[in-house]
Amino acid sequence: MVQISSLRIPEQAGVLRLPPRPLEHRNSTYDKEFDATTLFFDAFHVGESTVVLIGPPLLNLEPAVLDARFMACPTGAPTKMRYKKLDRNMQLWGTVPRGTSHLCMDSALGRLTIPLSDDCAAVFRGRRVVTTLSRNNELSWITDWLRFCARVHGCDAVLFYDNASDRYTNNKLQSSINDVTEITRTVVLDWPFPYGPQGSAAGNWDSDFCQYGQLEHARWRFVRDAASVLNSDVDELVVPDNDQSVFARTENSPEGLCAFFGLWVTQNRAQARTASSDNPESARHRDFWFTLRREISRSNTKWCVVPSRCADNTQWCVHGIPGKSSETTIISDILYRHFRAINTRWK
């Protein structure tokens, strides 16, 4: 179990993050689902002298944060922060003296104290890691998914972000994962932020900050020294046409990246209800085997990557790594199976 050092916009600041989506493209639940208050998801060390503050895009908060004065404490040394403005994510990077325990930030938002979390890259050094974001998925689904990743692909570690599940505790989740004996290194992280509104009919994928933050957080705080990392959800099983694991395939690829499309695995009878509405604990991946024809509907790409072979200016996104992903990295003999019934519709 590892902690994060998150920070919300203080109420006394009298401001909130304003939505980027035009009013006419927001549905009735948009305002409730939008993350207007998280300033930083986490603030943490990267090595001995670098710190990173990672959060949702600043949007209207940009002037207040970029004009802020940062000090490394307890020394009080002024700290200049470098701004990385990414897709649905932002990061501040700074150089600090060794022994810095927290930052002080003076801005239009007030004087804020920001504790710094530990660098955890050593936990997954040299490991083959699967990482995911999950909420209230059945524990049996999680352990089935991990056993598959371990036995088919040689996965030996999991970095699991729990998005405020209320059906079990993180301790119970950790205990269930520990039953998968092939997984020898586990971190369960509480990631209690709003997932964010999905896209509108017009597209508008602009407000779902949570998972974009999770992936970049995983990259820089935990898995930058891993042998390779698979981005996969609990309702997805990555299936190769041969005996080579996706991790081995990625590590041996020229780009250090493999991307692959998915097939939708649907219910086994017409008009069947989803597991989310029909006794979810009774459904398992193995109970479903019909797929939609790929020429009619295929699921967006997912990926596996060697972190050390990603340039600093690339971003880990849900369905690709812009600037690194290309047609040459899409592997045709790997297709993940996306199980519609193994899903609680948590997003």
C-alpha atoms as a printed R data frame, in Angstrom:
    type eleno elety resid chain resno       x       y       z
1   ATOM     1    CA   MET     A     1   0.000   0.000   0.000
2   ATOM     2    CA   VAL     A     2   1.412   3.358  -1.072
3   ATOM     3    CA   GLN     A     3   0.087   6.835  -0.334
4   ATOM     4    CA   ILE     A     4  -0.273   9.837  -2.615
5   ATOM     5    CA   SER     A     5  -0.005  13.529  -1.724
6   ATOM     6    CA   SER     A     6  -2.989  15.095  -3.476
7   ATOM     7    CA   LEU     A     7  -4.107  18.707  -3.150
8   ATOM     8    CA   ARG     A     8  -7.456  20.367  -3.780
9   ATOM     9    CA   ILE     A     9  -8.048  24.017  -4.639
10  ATOM    10    CA   PRO     A    10  -8.670  25.717  -1.273
11  ATOM    11    CA   GLU     A    11 -12.264  26.853  -0.768
12  ATOM    12    CA   GLN     A    12 -11.048  30.234   0.421
13  ATOM    13    CA   ALA     A    13  -9.414  30.814  -2.971
14  ATOM    14    CA   GLY     A    14 -12.914  31.375  -4.357
15  ATOM    15    CA   VAL     A    15 -12.182  29.769  -7.724
16  ATOM    16    CA   LEU     A    16 -12.767  26.422  -9.422
17  ATOM    17    CA   ARG     A    17 -11.477  24.800 -12.595
18  ATOM    18    CA   LEU     A    18 -13.857  25.821 -15.375
19  ATOM    19    CA   PRO     A    19 -15.074  23.193 -17.870
20  ATOM    20    CA   PRO     A    20 -13.428  23.255 -21.309
21  ATOM    21    CA   ARG     A    21 -16.525  21.890 -23.067
22  ATOM    22    CA   PRO     A    22 -19.050  24.299 -24.628
23  ATOM    23    CA   LEU     A    23 -22.343  24.402 -22.748
24  ATOM    24    CA   GLU     A    24 -24.319  23.058 -25.708
25  ATOM    25    CA   HIS     A    25 -22.245  19.862 -25.714
26  ATOM    26    CA   ARG     A    26 -22.642  19.071 -22.001
27  ATOM    27    CA   ASN     A    27 -25.215  16.504 -20.908
28  ATOM    28    CA   SER     A    28 -27.249  16.562 -17.693
29  ATOM    29    CA   THR     A    29 -24.532  14.780 -15.667
30  ATOM    30    CA   TYR     A    30 -21.512  16.707 -16.966
31  ATOM    31    CA   ASP     A    31 -21.190  19.192 -14.088
32  ATOM    32    CA   LYS     A    32 -21.531  16.450 -11.453
33  ATOM    33    CA   GLU     A    33 -18.841  14.299 -13.112
34  ATOM    34    CA   PHE     A    34 -16.382  17.100 -13.882
35  ATOM    35    CA   ASP     A    35 -13.321  17.480 -11.637
36  ATOM    36    CA   ALA     A    36 -13.393  21.171 -10.749
37  ATOM    37    CA   THR     A    37 -11.392  21.004  -7.504
38  ATOM    38    CA   THR     A    38  -8.312  18.745  -7.825
39  ATOM    39    CA   LEU     A    39  -5.168  20.854  -8.192
40  ATOM    40    CA   PHE     A    40  -2.595  18.012  -8.030
41  ATOM    41    CA   PHE     A    41  -3.157  14.254  -8.061
42  ATOM    42    CA   ASP     A    42   0.220  13.726  -6.421
43  ATOM    43    CA   ALA     A    43   3.527  15.456  -5.722
44  ATOM    44    CA   PHE     A    44   6.550  13.155  -5.603
45  ATOM    45    CA   HIS     A    45  10.289  12.720  -5.926
46  ATOM    46    CA   VAL     A    46  11.918  11.395  -9.097
47  ATOM    47    CA   GLY     A    47  15.426  10.506  -8.037
48  ATOM    48    CA   GLU     A    48  17.202  12.564  -5.390
49  ATOM    49    CA   SER     A    49  16.877  16.092  -6.765
50  ATOM    50    CA   THR     A    50  13.796  16.194  -9.027
51  ATOM    51    CA   VAL     A    51  10.178  16.653  -7.972
52  ATOM    52    CA   VAL     A    52   7.006  16.327 -10.044
53  ATOM    53    CA   LEU     A    53   3.547  17.744  -9.421
54  ATOM    54    CA   ILE     A    54   0.990  16.038 -11.643
55  ATOM    55    CA   GLY     A    55  -2.658  16.955 -12.050
56  ATOM    56    CA   PRO     A    56  -5.587  17.735 -14.330
57  ATOM    57    CA   PRO     A    57  -5.082  20.499 -16.910
58  ATOM    58    CA   LEU     A    58  -4.898  23.912 -15.304
59  ATOM    59    CA   LEU     A    59  -7.209  25.646 -17.813
60  ATOM    60    CA   ASN     A    60  -8.353  28.921 -16.167
61  ATOM    61    CA   LEU     A    61  -6.039  28.230 -13.188
62  ATOM    62    CA   GLU     A    62  -2.951  28.544 -15.378
63  ATOM    63    CA   PRO     A    63  -2.065  32.170 -14.502
64  ATOM    64    CA   ALA     A    64  -2.354  31.556 -10.753
65  ATOM    65    CA   VAL     A    65  -0.154  28.437 -10.806
66  ATOM    66    CA   LEU     A    66   2.418  29.534 -13.375
67  ATOM    67    CA   ASP     A    67   2.946  32.861 -11.605
68  ATOM    68    CA   ALA     A    68   3.325  31.139  -8.226
69  ATOM    69    CA   ARG     A    69   6.552  31.187  -6.197
70  ATOM    70    CA   PHE     A    70   7.734  27.736  -5.077
71  ATOM    71    CA   MET     A    71  10.201  27.046  -2.265
72  ATOM    72    CA   ALA     A    72  11.848  23.745  -1.362
73  ATOM    73    CA   CYS     A    73  11.521  23.076   2.346
74  ATOM    74    CA   PRO     A    74  12.994  22.884   4.909
75  ATOM    75    CA   THR     A    75  15.827  24.811   3.220
76  ATOM    76    CA   GLY     A    76  13.596  27.523   1.747
77  ATOM    77    CA   ALA     A    77  15.485  27.378  -1.560
78  ATOM    78    CA   PRO     A    78  13.561  29.028  -4.436
79  ATOM    79    CA   THR     A    79  12.447  26.407  -6.952
80  ATOM    80    CA   LYS     A    80  11.689  27.138 -10.583
81  ATOM    81    CA   MET     A    81   9.068  24.751 -11.991
82  ATOM    82    CA   ARG     A    82   9.011  23.649 -15.639
83  ATOM    83    CA   TYR     A    83   5.497  23.355 -17.083
84  ATOM    84    CA   LYS     A    84   4.450  20.372 -19.240
85  ATOM    85    CA   LYS     A    85   1.055  20.950 -20.846
86  ATOM    86    CA   LEU     A    86  -0.310  17.627 -22.086
87  ATOM    87    CA   ASP     A    87  -3.546  16.100 -23.331
88  ATOM    88    CA   ARG     A    88  -5.952  16.178 -20.360
89  ATOM    89    CA   ASN     A    89  -2.992  16.383 -18.005
90  ATOM    90    CA   MET     A    90  -0.345  18.806 -16.754
91  ATOM    91    CA   GLN     A    91   2.926  18.445 -14.880
92  ATOM    92    CA   LEU     A    92   5.299  20.762 -13.030
93  ATOM    93    CA   TRP     A    93   8.923  19.596 -12.795
94  ATOM    94    CA   GLY     A    94  11.496  21.162 -10.505
95  ATOM    95    CA   THR     A    95  15.022  20.668  -9.168
96  ATOM    96    CA   VAL     A    96  15.330  20.741  -5.372
97  ATOM    97    CA   PRO     A    97  18.063  20.200  -2.758
98  ATOM    98    CA   ARG     A    98  18.473  16.716  -1.350
99  ATOM    99    CA   GLY     A    99  16.368  16.144   1.739
100 ATOM   100    CA   THR     A   100  13.460  18.283   0.521
101 ATOM   101    CA   SER     A   101  10.329  17.034   2.289
102 ATOM   102    CA   HIS     A   102   7.738  19.468   0.950
103 ATOM   103    CA   LEU     A   103   7.175  22.490  -1.232
104 ATOM   104    CA   CYS     A   104   5.630  25.809  -0.273
105 ATOM   105    CA   MET     A   105   3.609  27.527  -2.989
106 ATOM   106    CA   ASP     A   106   2.662  31.207  -2.801
107 ATOM   107    CA   SER     A   107   0.085  32.189  -5.396
108 ATOM   108    CA   ALA     A   108  -3.273  33.831  -6.016
109 ATOM   109    CA   LEU     A   109  -4.753  30.627  -4.563
110 ATOM   110    CA   GLY     A   110  -3.083  31.353  -1.225
111 ATOM   111    CA   ARG     A   111  -0.062  29.860   0.554
112 ATOM   112    CA   LEU     A   112  -0.106  26.098   0.099
113 ATOM   113    CA   THR     A   113   2.069  23.392   1.663
114 ATOM   114    CA   ILE     A   114   2.662  20.407  -0.607
115 ATOM   115    CA   PRO     A   115   4.131  17.256   1.031
116 ATOM   116    CA   LEU     A   116   6.263  15.149  -1.320
117 ATOM   117    CA   SER     A   117   5.714  11.410  -1.782
118 ATOM   118    CA   ASP     A   118   8.553   8.932  -2.167
119 ATOM   119    CA   ASP     A   119  10.052   7.828  -5.469
120 ATOM   120    CA   CYS     A   120   8.892   4.197  -5.954
121 ATOM   121    CA   ALA     A   121  10.694   3.282  -9.183
122 ATOM   122    CA   ALA     A   122  12.809   0.657  -7.404
123 ATOM   123    CA   VAL     A   123   9.672  -1.357  -6.563
124 ATOM   124    CA   PHE     A   124   9.167  -2.385 -10.208
125 ATOM   125    CA   ARG     A   125  12.726  -2.219 -11.541
126 ATOM   126    CA   GLY     A   126  13.232  -4.994 -14.115
127 ATOM   127    CA   ARG     A   127   9.656  -6.285 -13.724
128 ATOM   128    CA   ARG     A   128   6.985  -7.063 -16.313
129 ATOM   129    CA   VAL     A   129   4.123  -4.938 -15.014
130 ATOM   130    CA   VAL     A   130   0.437  -4.681 -15.831
131 ATOM   131    CA   THR     A   131  -1.247  -1.461 -14.720
132 ATOM   132    CA   THR     A   132  -4.920  -0.562 -14.599
133 ATOM   133    CA   LEU     A   133  -7.548   1.801 -13.197
134 ATOM   134    CA   SER     A   134 -10.576   0.060 -11.682
135 ATOM   135    CA   ARG     A   135 -13.684   0.724  -9.598
136 ATOM   136    CA   ASN     A   136 -15.829  -1.958  -7.931
137 ATOM   137    CA   ASN     A   137 -14.830  -4.687 -10.361
138 ATOM   138    CA   GLU     A   138 -15.561  -8.121  -8.921
139 ATOM   139    CA   LEU     A   139 -12.564  -9.527  -7.060
140 ATOM   140    CA   SER     A   140 -12.916 -12.802  -8.989
141 ATOM   141    CA   TRP     A   141 -12.660 -10.843 -12.256
142 ATOM   142    CA   ILE     A   142  -9.487  -9.154 -11.033
143 ATOM   143    CA   THR     A   143  -7.784 -12.372  -9.988
144 ATOM   144    CA   ASP     A   144  -8.858 -14.175 -13.201
145 ATOM   145    CA   TRP     A   145  -7.427 -11.308 -15.254
146 ATOM   146    CA   LEU     A   146  -4.144 -11.346 -13.324
147 ATOM   147    CA   ARG     A   147  -3.759 -15.127 -13.581
148 ATOM   148    CA   PHE     A   148  -4.230 -14.831 -17.335
149 ATOM   149    CA   CYS     A   149  -1.609 -12.054 -17.584
150 ATOM   150    CA   ALA     A   150   0.816 -14.126 -15.521
151 ATOM   151    CA   ARG     A   151   0.311 -17.548 -17.136
152 ATOM   152    CA   VAL     A   152   0.011 -16.429 -20.752
153 ATOM   153    CA   HIS     A   153   2.427 -13.485 -20.746
154 ATOM   154    CA   GLY     A   154   4.797 -13.950 -17.801
155 ATOM   155    CA   CYS     A   155   3.568 -10.863 -15.949
156 ATOM   156    CA   ASP     A   156   5.084 -10.816 -12.452
157 ATOM   157    CA   ALA     A   157   3.910  -7.451 -11.077
158 ATOM   158    CA   VAL     A   158   0.778  -5.305 -10.915
159 ATOM   159    CA   LEU     A   159   0.306  -1.591 -10.274
160 ATOM   160    CA   PHE     A   160  -3.392  -1.311  -9.424
161 ATOM   161    CA   TYR     A   161  -5.155   2.056  -9.151
162 ATOM   162    CA   ASP     A   162  -8.463   1.786  -7.294
163 ATOM   163    CA   ASN     A   163 -10.878   4.567  -8.264
164 ATOM   164    CA   ALA     A   164 -12.785   4.923  -4.963
165 ATOM   165    CA   SER     A   165 -14.371   1.480  -4.817
166 ATOM   166    CA   ASP     A   166 -17.072   1.197  -2.160
167 ATOM   167    CA   ARG     A   167 -17.804  -2.536  -2.405
168 ATOM   168    CA   TYR     A   168 -14.545  -3.590  -0.710
169 ATOM   169    CA   THR     A   169 -11.553  -2.040   1.011
170 ATOM   170    CA   ASN     A   170  -8.094  -1.693  -0.488
171 ATOM   171    CA   ASN     A   171  -6.888  -4.227   2.094
172 ATOM   172    CA   LYS     A   172  -9.412  -6.765   0.811
173 ATOM   173    CA   LEU     A   173  -8.373  -6.007  -2.765
174 ATOM   174    CA   GLN     A   174  -4.702  -6.430  -1.858
175 ATOM   175    CA   SER     A   175  -5.443  -9.727  -0.119
176 ATOM   176    CA   SER     A   176  -7.257 -11.079  -3.184
177 ATOM   177    CA   ILE     A   177  -4.400 -10.085  -5.486
178 ATOM   178    CA   ASN     A   178  -1.941 -11.790  -3.144
179 ATOM   179    CA   ASP     A   179  -3.771 -15.069  -3.849
180 ATOM   180    CA   VAL     A   180  -2.357 -14.933  -7.385
181 ATOM   181    CA   THR     A   181   0.978 -16.478  -6.493
182 ATOM   182    CA   GLU     A   182   2.560 -15.762  -9.890
183 ATOM   183    CA   ILE     A   183   2.332 -12.035  -9.139
184 ATOM   184    CA   THR     A   184   5.252 -11.377  -6.806
185 ATOM   185    CA   ARG     A   185   5.159  -7.570  -6.619
186 ATOM   186    CA   THR     A   186   1.934  -5.649  -5.999
187 ATOM   187    CA   VAL     A   187   1.102  -2.013  -5.328
188 ATOM   188    CA   VAL     A   188  -2.518  -1.018  -4.709
189 ATOM   189    CA   LEU     A   189  -3.032   2.726  -4.852
190 ATOM   190    CA   ASP     A   190  -6.105   4.683  -3.794
191 ATOM   191    CA   TRP     A   191  -6.932   7.040  -6.692
192 ATOM   192    CA   PRO     A   192 -10.160   8.692  -5.485
193 ATOM   193    CA   PHE     A   193 -10.673  11.316  -8.178
194 ATOM   194    CA   PRO     A   194 -13.726  11.815 -10.424
195 ATOM   195    CA   TYR     A   195 -13.254   9.818 -13.623
196 ATOM   196    CA   GLY     A   196 -14.676  12.703 -15.615
197 ATOM   197    CA   PRO     A   197 -17.350  13.087 -18.298
198 ATOM   198    CA   GLN     A   198 -17.125  10.862 -21.375
199 ATOM   199    CA   GLY     A   199 -17.156  12.308 -24.885
200 ATOM   200    CA   SER     A   200 -20.251  13.911 -26.329
201 ATOM   201    CA   ALA     A   201 -22.077  13.028 -29.536
202 ATOM   202    CA   ALA     A   202 -19.877  15.610 -31.245
203 ATOM   203    CA   GLY     A   203 -16.687  13.986 -29.913
204 ATOM   204    CA   ASN     A   204 -15.370  16.406 -27.302
205 ATOM   205    CA   TRP     A   205 -13.028  14.056 -25.432
206 ATOM   206    CA   ASP     A   206 -11.756  16.856 -23.231
207 ATOM   207    CA   SER     A   207 -12.864  16.328 -19.617
208 ATOM   208    CA   ASP     A   208 -11.863  12.775 -18.538
209 ATOM   209    CA   PHE     A   209  -8.690  13.677 -16.636
210 ATOM   210    CA   CYS     A   210  -8.477  10.782 -14.172
211 ATOM   211    CA   GLN     A   211  -7.036   7.970 -16.313
212 ATOM   212    CA   TYR     A   212  -4.674  10.265 -18.207
213 ATOM   213    CA   GLY     A   213  -3.290  11.309 -14.849
214 ATOM   214    CA   GLN     A   214  -3.059   7.706 -13.677
215 ATOM   215    CA   LEU     A   215  -0.975   6.605 -16.667
216 ATOM   216    CA   GLU     A   216   1.532   9.455 -16.442
217 ATOM   217    CA   HIS     A   217   1.692   9.017 -12.663
218 ATOM   218    CA   ALA     A   218   2.439   5.315 -13.100
219 ATOM   219    CA   ARG     A   219   5.113   6.122 -15.639
220 ATOM   220    CA   TRP     A   220   7.089   8.616 -13.605
221 ATOM   221    CA   ARG     A   221   6.633   7.530  -9.998
222 ATOM   222    CA   PHE     A   222   6.581   3.733 -10.350
223 ATOM   223    CA   VAL     A   223   7.488   2.000 -13.621
224 ATOM   224    CA   ARG     A   224  10.090   4.096 -15.421
225 ATOM   225    CA   ASP     A   225  12.699   1.359 -14.716
226 ATOM   226    CA   ALA     A   226  10.405  -1.625 -15.426
227 ATOM   227    CA   ALA     A   227  11.367  -4.094 -18.137
228 ATOM   228    CA   SER     A   228   8.013  -3.460 -19.850
229 ATOM   229    CA   VAL     A   229   4.515  -2.257 -18.947
230 ATOM   230    CA   LEU     A   230   1.122  -3.423 -20.236
231 ATOM   231    CA   ASN     A   231  -1.807  -0.981 -20.144
232 ATOM   232    CA   SER     A   232  -4.897  -3.182 -19.783
233 ATOM   233    CA   ASP     A   233  -8.299  -3.118 -18.091
234 ATOM   234    CA   VAL     A   234  -9.858  -5.885 -16.001
235 ATOM   235    CA   ASP     A   235 -12.403  -6.579 -18.768
236 ATOM   236    CA   GLU     A   236  -9.630  -7.125 -21.338
237 ATOM   237    CA   LEU     A   237  -7.522 -10.225 -22.045
238 ATOM   238    CA   VAL     A   238  -4.588  -9.807 -24.426
239 ATOM   239    CA   VAL     A   239  -4.505 -12.889 -26.683
240 ATOM   240    CA   PRO     A   240  -1.545 -13.671 -28.984
241 ATOM   241    CA   ASP     A   241  -1.797 -16.056 -31.948
242 ATOM   242    CA   ASN     A   242   1.444 -17.741 -30.904
243 ATOM   243    CA   ASP     A   243   3.276 -18.595 -27.690
244 ATOM   244    CA   GLN     A   244   5.248 -15.352 -27.419
245 ATOM   245    CA   SER     A   245   4.199 -13.078 -24.575
246 ATOM   246    CA   VAL     A   246   3.294  -9.470 -25.244
247 ATOM   247    CA   PHE     A   247   6.088  -8.412 -22.870
248 ATOM   248    CA   ALA     A   248   8.746 -10.393 -24.767
249 ATOM   249    CA   ARG     A   249   7.385  -9.146 -28.064
250 ATOM   250    CA   THR     A   250   7.597  -5.550 -26.868
251 ATOM   251    CA   GLU     A   251  11.062  -5.849 -25.336
252 ATOM   252    CA   ASN     A   252  12.399  -7.342 -28.588
253 ATOM   253    CA   SER     A   253  10.653  -4.874 -30.914
254 ATOM   254    CA   PRO     A   254  12.644  -2.104 -32.651
255 ATOM   255    CA   GLU     A   255  10.478   0.651 -31.126
256 ATOM   256    CA   GLY     A   256  10.038  -0.868 -27.665
257 ATOM   257    CA   LEU     A   257   6.281  -0.589 -28.199
258 ATOM   258    CA   CYS     A   258   3.519  -2.931 -29.330
259 ATOM   259    CA   ALA     A   259  -0.017  -1.694 -29.968
260 ATOM   260    CA   PHE     A   260  -2.940  -3.976 -30.820
261 ATOM   261    CA   PHE     A   261  -6.634  -3.724 -31.568
262 ATOM   262    CA   GLY     A   262  -9.344  -5.535 -29.649
263 ATOM   263    CA   LEU     A   263 -12.305  -7.759 -30.426
264 ATOM   264    CA   TRP     A   264 -15.575  -7.190 -28.571
265 ATOM   265    CA   VAL     A   265 -16.724 -10.293 -26.712
266 ATOM   266    CA   THR     A   266 -20.469 -10.013 -26.392
267 ATOM   267    CA   GLN     A   267 -23.195 -11.766 -24.408
268 ATOM   268    CA   ASN     A   268 -23.993 -15.324 -25.407
269 ATOM   269    CA   ARG     A   269 -27.669 -14.723 -26.108
270 ATOM   270    CA   ALA     A   270 -29.661 -11.951 -27.735
271 ATOM   271    CA   GLN     A   271 -31.037  -9.258 -25.451
272 ATOM   272    CA   ALA     A   272 -28.966 -10.522 -22.500
273 ATOM   273    CA   ARG     A   273 -28.507  -8.030 -19.721
274 ATOM   274    CA   THR     A   274 -25.005  -6.986 -18.787
275 ATOM   275    CA   ALA     A   275 -23.255  -8.308 -15.714
276 ATOM   276    CA   SER     A   276 -23.689  -4.933 -14.069
277 ATOM   277    CA   SER     A   277 -27.432  -5.478 -13.889
278 ATOM   278    CA   ASP     A   278 -27.576  -9.274 -13.697
279 ATOM   279    CA   ASN     A   279 -25.739 -10.727 -10.697
280 ATOM   280    CA   PRO     A   280 -22.177  -9.672 -11.620
281 ATOM   281    CA   GLU     A   281 -20.451 -12.078  -9.220
282 ATOM   282    CA   SER     A   282 -21.858 -15.026 -11.210
283 ATOM   283    CA   ALA     A   283 -20.153 -13.932 -14.463
284 ATOM   284    CA   ARG     A   284 -16.564 -14.805 -15.364
285 ATOM   285    CA   HIS     A   285 -14.495 -14.137 -18.484
286 ATOM   286    CA   ARG     A   286 -14.671 -17.830 -19.392
287 ATOM   287    CA   ASP     A   287 -18.485 -17.709 -19.636
288 ATOM   288    CA   PHE     A   288 -18.430 -15.625 -22.830
289 ATOM   289    CA   TRP     A   289 -17.016 -16.556 -26.224
290 ATOM   290    CA   PHE     A   290 -18.953 -14.873 -29.046
291 ATOM   291    CA   THR     A   291 -17.123 -11.958 -30.683
292 ATOM   292    CA   LEU     A   292 -18.430  -9.226 -32.924
293 ATOM   293    CA   ARG     A   293 -16.928  -9.449 -36.402
294 ATOM   294    CA   ARG     A   294 -13.879  -7.201 -36.518
295 ATOM   295    CA   GLU     A   295 -14.904  -5.611 -39.808
296 ATOM   296    CA   ILE     A   296 -18.107  -4.395 -38.115
297 ATOM   297    CA   SER     A   297 -16.754  -3.265 -34.753
298 ATOM   298    CA   ARG     A   298 -13.329  -3.398 -33.179
299 ATOM   299    CA   SER     A   299 -12.107  -1.957 -29.906
300 ATOM   300    CA   ASN     A   300  -9.514   0.845 -29.842
301 ATOM   301    CA   THR     A   301  -5.845  -0.041 -29.529
302 ATOM   302    CA   LYS     A   302  -4.132  -0.786 -26.229
303 ATOM   303    CA   TRP     A   303  -0.377  -1.039 -25.792
304 ATOM   304    CA   CYS     A   304   2.681  -2.453 -24.071
305 ATOM   305    CA   VAL     A   305   5.880  -0.408 -23.809
306 ATOM   306    CA   VAL     A   306   9.459  -0.383 -22.561
307 ATOM   307    CA   PRO     A   307   9.463   2.812 -20.439
308 ATOM   308    CA   SER     A   308  13.165   3.568 -20.856
309 ATOM   309    CA   ARG     A   309  12.656   3.746 -24.627
310 ATOM   310    CA   CYS     A   310  10.061   6.534 -24.416
311 ATOM   311    CA   ALA     A   311  11.286  10.090 -24.937
312 ATOM   312    CA   ASP     A   312  10.502  12.478 -22.088
313 ATOM   313    CA   ASN     A   313   8.248  14.566 -24.345
314 ATOM   314    CA   THR     A   314   5.922  11.671 -25.199
315 ATOM   315    CA   GLN     A   315   2.710  11.076 -23.233
316 ATOM   316    CA   TRP     A   316   1.181   7.772 -22.174
317 ATOM   317    CA   CYS     A   317  -2.457   7.982 -23.259
318 ATOM   318    CA   VAL     A   318  -5.283   5.485 -22.869
319 ATOM   319    CA   HIS     A   319  -5.180   4.170 -26.440
320 ATOM   320    CA   GLY     A   320  -1.677   5.016 -27.594
321 ATOM   321    CA   ILE     A   321   1.541   6.952 -27.105
322 ATOM   322    CA   PRO     A   322   1.420   9.941 -29.496
323 ATOM   323    CA   GLY     A   323   4.742  10.598 -31.145
324 ATOM   324    CA   LYS     A   324   5.767   6.976 -30.689
325 ATOM   325    CA   SER     A   325   2.729   4.991 -31.838
326 ATOM   326    CA   SER     A   326   2.481   4.422 -35.585
327 ATOM   327    CA   GLU     A   327   1.171   1.834 -38.016
328 ATOM   328    CA   THR     A   328   4.490  -0.012 -37.714
329 ATOM   329    CA   THR     A   329   3.906  -0.602 -33.998
330 ATOM   330    CA   ILE     A   330   0.452  -2.202 -34.448
331 ATOM   331    CA   ILE     A   331   0.779  -5.967 -34.150
332 ATOM   332    CA   SER     A   332  -1.736  -7.928 -36.233
333 ATOM   333    CA   ASP     A   333  -1.246 -11.312 -34.535
334 ATOM   334    CA   ILE     A   334  -2.215  -9.963 -31.097
335 ATOM   335    CA   LEU     A   335  -5.833  -8.987 -30.419
336 ATOM   336    CA   TYR     A   336  -7.168  -8.309 -26.979
337 ATOM   337    CA   ARG     A   337 -10.646  -9.556 -26.087
338 ATOM   338    CA   HIS     A   338 -12.876  -6.835 -24.628
339 ATOM   339    CA   PHE     A   339 -15.602  -8.466 -22.518
340 ATOM   340    CA   ARG     A   340 -18.816  -6.448 -22.475
341 ATOM   341    CA   ALA     A   341 -20.298  -8.452 -19.596
342 ATOM   342    CA   ILE     A   342 -17.225  -8.167 -17.349
343 ATOM   343    CA   ASN     A   343 -17.981  -4.563 -16.621
344 ATOM   344    CA   THR     A   344 -19.816  -2.647 -13.906
345 ATOM   345    CA   ARG     A   345 -20.211   0.464 -16.128
346 ATOM   346    CA   TRP     A   346 -18.182   2.298 -13.499
347 ATOM   347    CA   LYS     A   347 -17.212   5.122 -15.858
